[in-house]
Amino acid sequence: MYTHPKLVAFNETLEALFHEVDEELEEFWGESFPRHPNRPGRGETYNPEMDGLFDIAPDFTVGIGSEKGRGYIVSLKVATLEQVRDEQFEYLMTEAALLIRRKLPRYFPDRKLEVVRDGKRFKIIGDFSLGQA
């Protein structure tokens, strides 16, 4: 299967952005809940999505049934056995969205991308064009 080289580059950049956001979430709120006993500690794996308290990642959606259309949903999971109250989770999601919004221009200076609320989630929308290979 052929993958457009600009899509590969875009996804690598987006992953780097989310890894930086994960680091900041861990630094500021990583002690907010006890980490799941089967989850490695922060920095113990190559991929920050696989260790520490938080797993934050972009999940592409074509946007069927969405008012905002296609984009990357900001997926946040808290790796704990303790119950995370709705207002606590909403606070963490909002903080993650603010970090992403602030960092997008640095990671994607030539694209018009924004973080918006789409239902109960946040989503990155905007210019995902790839141009020519």
C-alpha positions as CSV (number, residue, x, y, z in Angstrom):
1,M,0.0,0.0,0.0
2,Y,1.3,3.4,-1.0
3,T,1.4,6.1,1.7
4,H,1.8,9.7,0.5
5,P,5.2,11.0,1.8
6,K,3.6,14.3,3.0
7,L,1.0,12.3,5.0
8,V,3.8,10.4,6.7
9,A,5.6,13.6,7.5
10,F,2.4,15.2,8.8
11,N,1.6,12.3,11.0
12,E,5.2,12.2,12.4
13,T,5.0,15.9,13.2
14,L,1.5,15.5,14.8
15,E,2.9,12.6,16.9
16,A,5.8,14.7,18.1
17,L,3.3,17.5,19.1
18,F,1.3,15.0,21.1
19,H,4.4,13.5,22.8
20,E,5.3,17.0,23.9
21,V,1.8,17.6,25.3
22,D,2.0,14.2,27.1
23,E,5.2,15.3,28.7
24,E,3.7,18.5,30.0
25,L,0.5,16.7,31.2
26,E,2.7,14.2,33.1
27,E,4.9,17.0,34.6
28,F,1.9,19.0,35.9
29,W,-0.7,16.4,36.7
30,G,1.1,13.0,36.6
31,E,0.7,12.6,40.4
32,S,-3.1,13.4,40.3
33,F,-4.1,9.8,40.4
34,P,-2.3,6.6,41.2
35,R,-1.0,5.0,38.0
36,H,-2.5,1.6,37.0
37,P,-0.3,-1.1,38.5
38,N,0.3,-2.7,35.0
39,R,1.3,0.6,33.4
40,P,5.0,1.4,33.2
41,G,6.2,4.6,34.9
42,R,6.8,7.8,33.0
43,G,9.7,7.6,30.6
44,E,10.1,3.8,30.9
45,T,9.1,3.1,27.3
46,Y,10.1,4.6,24.0
47,N,6.5,5.9,23.4
48,P,5.0,8.3,26.0
49,E,1.6,7.0,25.0
50,M,2.5,3.7,26.6
51,D,3.8,4.8,30.0
52,G,3.0,7.3,32.8
53,L,-0.5,8.3,33.8
54,F,-1.7,9.7,30.5
55,D,-2.2,8.4,27.0
56,I,-3.0,11.2,24.6
57,A,-3.1,10.6,20.9
58,P,-4.7,12.0,17.7
59,D,-7.4,9.8,16.2
60,F,-8.4,10.8,12.6
61,T,-12.1,10.8,11.8
62,V,-13.8,11.6,8.5
63,G,-16.4,13.5,10.6
64,I,-19.6,11.7,9.6
65,G,-22.4,13.1,11.8
66,S,-20.1,15.9,13.1
67,E,-20.8,19.6,12.9
68,K,-17.1,20.2,12.5
69,G,-16.3,17.6,9.8
70,R,-13.1,15.7,9.4
71,G,-10.2,16.1,11.7
72,Y,-8.2,14.6,14.5
73,I,-10.0,13.9,17.7
74,V,-7.9,14.5,20.8
75,S,-8.1,11.2,22.6
76,L,-7.1,11.3,26.3
77,K,-7.0,8.3,28.6
78,V,-6.0,8.3,32.3
79,A,-4.3,5.1,33.2
80,T,-5.6,4.6,36.7
81,L,-7.9,2.2,38.6
82,E,-9.3,5.2,40.5
83,Q,-12.5,6.7,39.2
84,V,-11.9,10.0,37.4
85,R,-14.9,12.3,38.0
86,D,-16.4,13.9,34.9
87,E,-15.3,17.4,35.9
88,Q,-11.7,16.2,36.5
89,F,-11.6,14.6,33.1
90,E,-13.1,17.7,31.5
91,Y,-10.4,19.8,33.2
92,L,-7.6,17.5,31.9
93,M,-9.1,17.5,28.4
94,T,-9.4,21.3,28.4
95,E,-5.8,21.7,29.5
96,A,-4.6,19.2,26.8
97,A,-6.6,21.1,24.2
98,L,-5.1,24.5,25.3
99,L,-1.6,23.0,25.1
100,I,-2.2,21.6,21.6
101,R,-3.8,24.9,20.5
102,R,-0.8,26.8,21.7
103,K,1.8,24.5,20.1
104,L,0.1,24.0,16.7
105,P,1.6,27.1,15.0
106,R,5.1,26.0,16.0
107,Y,4.7,22.4,14.7
108,F,2.6,23.4,11.6
109,P,3.6,27.0,10.8
110,D,2.4,26.8,7.2
111,R,-1.0,25.4,7.9
112,K,-4.2,26.8,9.2
113,L,-5.2,24.4,11.9
114,E,-7.3,25.0,15.0
115,V,-8.6,23.1,18.0
116,V,-12.3,23.2,18.4
117,R,-15.0,21.6,20.6
118,D,-16.9,18.9,18.7
119,G,-19.5,17.5,21.0
120,K,-17.9,16.2,24.2
121,R,-14.4,16.0,22.5
122,F,-11.9,18.4,21.1
123,K,-10.8,18.1,17.5
124,I,-8.0,19.5,15.3
125,I,-9.6,20.8,12.1
126,G,-8.3,22.8,9.2
127,D,-5.9,22.4,6.3
128,F,-4.9,18.8,5.9
129,S,-4.0,19.1,2.2
130,L,-1.1,17.1,0.9
131,G,-0.3,18.8,-2.4
132,Q,1.8,16.9,-4.9
133,A,4.0,13.9,-4.0
